[in-house]
Amino acid sequence: MQEQIVYKGTDWERFLQQVLLETHCENPMLVCGKHVLKQQSMLDYISNSQYKFTVFTDFQPNPDYNSAFHAASIFVRQHCDFMLAIGGGSAIDIAKCARRFASMDLSKDCLVQVPKESNIKMLAIPTTAGSGSEATHFAVLYRNNQKYSVSDDDMLPGYVVLNPNFLEGMSIYQKDSCFLDALCQAVESWWSLKANEESIAYSKKAISLLLKNYKDYFSLCVNNNNIIIDKEIYANVLLGAHYAGKAINITTTTAAHAMSYGITKKFGLAHGHAVALCMVQVWQNLLESDNRNLDNVLKDISRTFNCITKDDALVKFKLILTDLKMSVPRLTANHDIQQLAETVNIQRLDNHPIPLNVNELRLMYENIFQSYEG
């Protein structure tokens, strides 16, 4: 897997210009959310650039296959030779998949073709501190309401910009849910069966940065949903989310993420919000396990949370959810629980620290909806 070049700072235009020159780019594609194009700095850059960017914004949160395929088709038709992604996890995932599909036969299904190594370079600029997609070699796409994980070592962006100024466009709810997504990723990666010294080091850095800056990060919100940017605090949280992404790039996530997708789909919650609700019950389930190795892992995680016992870390996590007012949606029918449990792909839980079956998943879902007031 290629090594990433990561630029941390606010002079992103100069870094991008350097990369475009070094890669001999002539026709770059920009994949971004529509909100990105409303930022004056972005408008100034595009209008004053020597490059004519092909801009793609035709996608939604939880991006689908057709959007990525459409972007790839335009990329090929316009003879693009560089991929720039600016946005949250959806924008970056679309860009990663479009770059991958562009080297395939677009007359066939791109999800079943054997990927080819691409010589197209990619730079990713996250505008949320949460998904970590800029640091991973995989992406999520949906087709016909079914989730697909697209993965290949070549999908890791070669260049990344971590610029805290790009976080200005987040709503308060988006800020909350993204923070929780990053924190959950770091914890899940640590207890994953695929964890190693490198991934655990990234998890420690992520958790430490996120928790150290948590209070200041959220105290910067003011009235009327406006957000005051403290560059140092925001840069630390952005870096923490990046480290969480680097951790799951090695291990992938575990049961909390696997369980969250059904809640997001059914109730329309933001991804990080849904993951955090699932995380409480998954964590409690692990605390009740008699696995000695897992017990040591949970104690290590607790120490990084600056807690005395392994149970205290979960208590601290639940307090964060309370602070951020992460409510639970109301069930509309009794059979919803069983449907949620059955939608979890058990085969995707092979890196979870203990085995889980559908009955155990159903019980955790029941506890999610009973433990909080919606």
C-alpha positions, 0 to 999 in steps of 0.5 A: 500500500502506498504511503500518503503525503499529508499536508497539515495547514491552511495554505491548501492552494499552494500544496494542491498546485505543487501536487498538480505540477508534480503529477503533470496533471492537465485535466483534474476532476473535482468531486465535492458537495455543493456546499463546498462550491459556496465557499469563497476560497474555493470559488476564487481558486477555481476561477483563478486556476490555470486548470479547468476543473471538471466538477461533479456534485451529483451525489447524496449522503450514503452514496450509491453505485450509480453516482460513482459510475456516473462520475467515472463516466464523466471522468473518462469522457472528459479525459481527466487525469487527476482526482480531487475530492473535497467533502465528507465521507460521501464525497471522498468515497464517490471519488475513490470509487470513480477513480477505480471504476475509470480504469474498468470496462464501463459497459460492465458492472464495476462491482464485479470486475477485477480492479486494475492498478490506476496511475491516476493520482488522488488528493483528498481534503476532508471537510468533516472531522469524522469519517476518516475516508481520506485515510482508508483504502475502502469505500461504501456504496449502496445499490438497490438499498444494499450496502457494498464495501469496495476495497483495494490497496490502490484506493488509498488517496496518495495525498491528503490535506488536513485544513481546519478551515474546511470544517466551517461548513458543518452544522452542529448535528453534523459536527456531533455525529462526525466526532462520535464516528471518529471516536467509535472507529478508534475504539472499535479498531483497538478491540478488533481481532485484526489490531496490531501495534501500528493500529493500536498506536493510531487508536491511542493517538485518535482517542487522546486527541479527540477527548483532550479537545472535546470540551473546547471543540463543542464549547465553540458553538454559539447562537443561531447555529453559527460556529466559531473556529479555533484553528488549533482545537479544530486541527487537533480534532481533525487530526484525531479523526484522521488517526482513527481513519488510519486505524480502521484502514488496518483493522476495519470496524466491528459490530457497532458499525455493522449494526448502525447501517440498518438504523441509519437506513430505517430512521434517517439518523446521521451515520455517527449518531447511529454508530454511537447508539449501537456502540453503547450496547456492543461495549456493554456486551464485551464488558460482560465477556469472560475473554481474558485477552479482551479484558486486558484490551478493555483496560488499556482502552479505559486508561486512554480514556483517563479512567480507572476501571474498564467500566468507567470508560463506557460511562464516560462515553455515555456521558458524551452522548448525553452531552451531545443529546444523541436521542434514540428514535421510536420504534414503529412496530414490534417486528422492527427489532428482528428486521434490524438484527437480520440485516446485519451481515454476520460474515462481516463480524469476523474481526469482532472480538467475540462471536455474535449471532442473530439472537444476540444482535436482536437483544442488543437492538432491544437494549438500544431502544429501551435504554434511552428516552427518544 
